[in-house]
Amino acid sequence: MLDAAFLSHVLLWFIGAMSVVGVVTMTGALILMGRTGYRKD
């Protein structure tokens, strides 16, 4: 079952999932930083 095609597929999915998590985290951090910058209290 652990042939080269399966391993490359898993690696591709792993890279894709990591990039999606990174984009979501970066977007959330930018939104939070922008919102705290506008507040003056």
Biopython code that builds the backbone (N, CA, C, O; Angstrom):
import numpy as np
from Bio.PDB.StructureBuilder import StructureBuilder

atoms = [
    (1, "MET", "N", (0.838, -1.209, 0.000)),
    (1, "MET", "CA", (0.000, 0.000, 0.000)),
    (1, "MET", "C", (0.870, 1.255, 0.000)),
    (1, "MET", "O", (0.497, 2.266, -0.594)),
    (2, "LEU", "N", (2.020, 1.196, 0.659)),
    (2, "LEU", "CA", (2.871, 2.387, 0.733)),
    (2, "LEU", "C", (3.806, 2.446, -0.477)),
    (2, "LEU", "O", (5.018, 2.270, -0.353)),
    (3, "ASP", "N", (3.221, 2.695, -1.642)),
    (3, "ASP", "CA", (4.065, 2.832, -2.823)),
    (3, "ASP", "C", (4.386, 4.306, -3.062)),
    (3, "ASP", "O", (3.958, 5.171, -2.298)),
    (4, "ALA", "N", (5.133, 4.586, -4.115)),
    (4, "ALA", "CA", (5.602, 5.953, -4.347)),
    (4, "ALA", "C", (4.444, 6.895, -4.674)),
    (4, "ALA", "O", (4.454, 8.052, -4.254)),
    (5, "ALA", "N", (3.449, 6.415, -5.417)),
    (5, "ALA", "CA", (2.319, 7.281, -5.774)),
    (5, "ALA", "C", (1.541, 7.683, -4.528)),
    (5, "ALA", "O", (1.131, 8.837, -4.396)),
    (6, "PHE", "N", (1.335, 6.739, -3.615)),
    (6, "PHE", "CA", (0.610, 7.040, -2.388)),
    (6, "PHE", "C", (1.374, 8.048, -1.534)),
    (6, "PHE", "O", (0.784, 8.975, -0.980)),
    (7, "LEU", "N", (2.690, 7.860, -1.432)),
    (7, "LEU", "CA", (3.495, 8.766, -0.612)),
    (7, "LEU", "C", (3.508, 10.177, -1.196)),
    (7, "LEU", "O", (3.431, 11.151, -0.448)),
    (8, "SER", "N", (3.603, 10.302, -2.523)),
    (8, "SER", "CA", (3.602, 11.634, -3.121)),
    (8, "SER", "C", (2.236, 12.286, -2.947)),
    (8, "SER", "O", (2.144, 13.501, -2.773)),
    (9, "HIS", "N", (1.182, 11.489, -2.993)),
    (9, "HIS", "CA", (-0.167, 12.020, -2.778)),
    (9, "HIS", "C", (-0.308, 12.566, -1.357)),
    (9, "HIS", "O", (-0.831, 13.660, -1.147)),
    (10, "VAL", "N", (0.169, 11.783, -0.388)),
    (10, "VAL", "CA", (0.095, 12.227, 1.010)),
    (10, "VAL", "C", (0.921, 13.494, 1.210)),
    (10, "VAL", "O", (0.495, 14.411, 1.911)),
    (11, "LEU", "N", (2.100, 13.546, 0.594)),
    (11, "LEU", "CA", (2.950, 14.722, 0.736)),
    (11, "LEU", "C", (2.278, 15.947, 0.132)),
    (11, "LEU", "O", (2.334, 17.039, 0.698)),
    (12, "LEU", "N", (1.641, 15.761, -1.020)),
    (12, "LEU", "CA", (0.955, 16.882, -1.665)),
    (12, "LEU", "C", (-0.202, 17.376, -0.801)),
    (12, "LEU", "O", (-0.380, 18.582, -0.634)),
    (13, "TRP", "N", (-0.987, 16.453, -0.254)),
    (13, "TRP", "CA", (-2.088, 16.859, 0.611)),
    (13, "TRP", "C", (-1.571, 17.547, 1.864)),
    (13, "TRP", "O", (-2.177, 18.505, 2.344)),
    (14, "PHE", "N", (-0.442, 17.061, 2.400)),
    (14, "PHE", "CA", (0.120, 17.661, 3.612)),
    (14, "PHE", "C", (0.568, 19.094, 3.344)),
    (14, "PHE", "O", (0.319, 19.986, 4.156)),
    (15, "ILE", "N", (1.228, 19.317, 2.206)),
    (15, "ILE", "CA", (1.675, 20.662, 1.855)),
    (15, "ILE", "C", (0.464, 21.573, 1.624)),
    (15, "ILE", "O", (0.457, 22.727, 2.052)),
    (16, "GLY", "N", (-0.552, 21.048, 0.950)),
    (16, "GLY", "CA", (-1.755, 21.840, 0.701)),
    (16, "GLY", "C", (-2.451, 22.221, 1.995)),
    (16, "GLY", "O", (-2.877, 23.365, 2.156)),
    (17, "ALA", "N", (-2.572, 21.277, 2.916)),
    (17, "ALA", "CA", (-3.235, 21.567, 4.187)),
    (17, "ALA", "C", (-2.439, 22.593, 4.987)),
    (17, "ALA", "O", (-3.018, 23.487, 5.605)),
    (18, "MET", "N", (-1.110, 22.465, 4.976)),
    (18, "MET", "CA", (-0.294, 23.428, 5.721)),
    (18, "MET", "C", (-0.411, 24.827, 5.135)),
    (18, "MET", "O", (-0.456, 25.807, 5.879)),
    (19, "SER", "N", (-0.461, 24.932, 3.804)),
    (19, "SER", "CA", (-0.574, 26.259, 3.198)),
    (19, "SER", "C", (-1.948, 26.856, 3.486)),
    (19, "SER", "O", (-2.056, 28.061, 3.711)),
    (20, "VAL", "N", (-3.004, 26.033, 3.483)),
    (20, "VAL", "CA", (-4.341, 26.553, 3.793)),
    (20, "VAL", "C", (-4.393, 27.052, 5.238)),
    (20, "VAL", "O", (-4.936, 28.124, 5.508)),
    (21, "VAL", "N", (-3.833, 26.282, 6.156)),
    (21, "VAL", "CA", (-3.815, 26.702, 7.565)),
    (21, "VAL", "C", (-3.013, 27.988, 7.719)),
    (21, "VAL", "O", (-3.397, 28.869, 8.488)),
    (22, "GLY", "N", (-1.900, 28.104, 6.994)),
    (22, "GLY", "CA", (-1.085, 29.319, 7.079)),
    (22, "GLY", "C", (-1.821, 30.534, 6.556)),
    (22, "GLY", "O", (-1.751, 31.605, 7.158)),
    (23, "VAL", "N", (-2.529, 30.386, 5.442)),
    (23, "VAL", "CA", (-3.270, 31.522, 4.878)),
    (23, "VAL", "C", (-4.385, 31.947, 5.823)),
    (23, "VAL", "O", (-4.584, 33.143, 6.040)),
    (24, "VAL", "N", (-5.114, 30.991, 6.387)),
    (24, "VAL", "CA", (-6.198, 31.324, 7.313)),
    (24, "VAL", "C", (-5.650, 32.015, 8.557)),
    (24, "VAL", "O", (-6.224, 32.997, 9.029)),
    (25, "THR", "N", (-4.543, 31.505, 9.086)),
    (25, "THR", "CA", (-3.951, 32.116, 10.283)),
    (25, "THR", "C", (-3.459, 33.523, 9.997)),
    (25, "THR", "O", (-3.658, 34.434, 10.800)),
    (26, "MET", "N", (-2.805, 33.703, 8.831)),
    (26, "MET", "CA", (-2.298, 35.027, 8.489)),
    (26, "MET", "C", (-3.447, 36.016, 8.287)),
    (26, "MET", "O", (-3.362, 37.163, 8.725)),
    (27, "THR", "N", (-4.506, 35.581, 7.635)),
    (27, "THR", "CA", (-5.650, 36.468, 7.428)),
    (27, "THR", "C", (-6.274, 36.862, 8.759)),
    (27, "THR", "O", (-6.586, 38.032, 8.982)),
    (28, "GLY", "N", (-6.453, 35.895, 9.633)),
    (28, "GLY", "CA", (-7.021, 36.201, 10.942)),
    (28, "GLY", "C", (-6.145, 37.144, 11.745)),
    (28, "GLY", "O", (-6.657, 38.044, 12.411)),
    (29, "ALA", "N", (-4.838, 36.957, 11.695)),
    (29, "ALA", "CA", (-3.934, 37.834, 12.437)),
    (29, "ALA", "C", (-3.977, 39.253, 11.871)),
    (29, "ALA", "O", (-3.980, 40.226, 12.625)),
    (30, "LEU", "N", (-4.010, 39.366, 10.544)),
    (30, "LEU", "CA", (-4.070, 40.701, 9.942)),
    (30, "LEU", "C", (-5.370, 41.407, 10.297)),
    (30, "LEU", "O", (-5.366, 42.604, 10.584)),
    (31, "ILE", "N", (-6.485, 40.679, 10.280)),
    (31, "ILE", "CA", (-7.773, 41.289, 10.626)),
    (31, "ILE", "C", (-7.768, 41.723, 12.086)),
    (31, "ILE", "O", (-8.226, 42.818, 12.412)),
    (32, "LEU", "N", (-7.249, 40.864, 12.970)),
    (32, "LEU", "CA", (-7.218, 41.215, 14.387)),
    (32, "LEU", "C", (-6.310, 42.416, 14.632)),
    (32, "LEU", "O", (-6.657, 43.302, 15.414)),
    (33, "MET", "N", (-5.147, 42.457, 13.971)),
    (33, "MET", "CA", (-4.242, 43.586, 14.147)),
    (33, "MET", "C", (-4.866, 44.869, 13.610)),
    (33, "MET", "O", (-4.723, 45.930, 14.218)),
    (34, "GLY", "N", (-5.553, 44.780, 12.485)),
    (34, "GLY", "CA", (-6.205, 45.962, 11.928)),
    (34, "GLY", "C", (-7.318, 46.471, 12.820)),
    (34, "GLY", "O", (-7.494, 47.680, 12.969)),
    (35, "ARG", "N", (-8.074, 45.553, 13.418)),
    (35, "ARG", "CA", (-9.182, 45.973, 14.273)),
    (35, "ARG", "C", (-8.673, 46.612, 15.551)),
    (35, "ARG", "O", (-9.262, 47.586, 16.018)),
    (36, "THR", "N", (-7.591, 46.094, 16.136)),
    (36, "THR", "CA", (-7.075, 46.693, 17.359)),
    (36, "THR", "C", (-6.425, 48.035, 17.053)),
    (36, "THR", "O", (-6.357, 48.897, 17.930)),
    (37, "GLY", "N", (-5.950, 48.228, 15.836)),
    (37, "GLY", "CA", (-5.335, 49.508, 15.472)),
    (37, "GLY", "C", (-6.353, 50.626, 15.364)),
    (37, "GLY", "O", (-6.035, 51.786, 15.627)),
    (38, "TYR", "N", (-7.570, 50.287, 14.979)),
    (38, "TYR", "CA", (-8.589, 51.328, 14.817)),
    (38, "TYR", "C", (-9.189, 51.748, 16.146)),
    (38, "TYR", "O", (-9.695, 52.864, 16.272)),
    (39, "ARG", "N", (-9.142, 50.871, 17.137)),
    (39, "ARG", "CA", (-9.766, 51.182, 18.404)),
    (39, "ARG", "C", (-8.904, 52.171, 19.192)),
    (39, "ARG", "O", (-7.683, 52.032, 19.258)),
    (40, "LYS", "N", (-9.553, 53.161, 19.782)),
    (40, "LYS", "CA", (-8.799, 54.164, 20.574)),
    (40, "LYS", "C", (-9.421, 54.257, 21.961)),
    (40, "LYS", "O", (-10.191, 55.169, 22.262)),
    (41, "ASP", "N", (-9.058, 53.272, 22.805)),
    (41, "ASP", "CA", (-9.605, 53.336, 24.149)),
    (41, "ASP", "C", (-8.555, 52.890, 25.174)),
    (41, "ASP", "O", (-8.831, 52.875, 26.374)),
]
sb = StructureBuilder()
sb.init_structure("model")
sb.init_model(0)
sb.init_chain("A")
sb.init_seg("    ")
for serial, (resi, resn, name, xyz) in enumerate(atoms, 1):
    if name == "N":
        sb.init_residue(resn, " ", resi, " ")
    sb.init_atom(name, np.array(xyz, "f"), 0.0, 1.0, " ", f" {name:<3s}", serial, name[0])
structure = sb.get_structure()
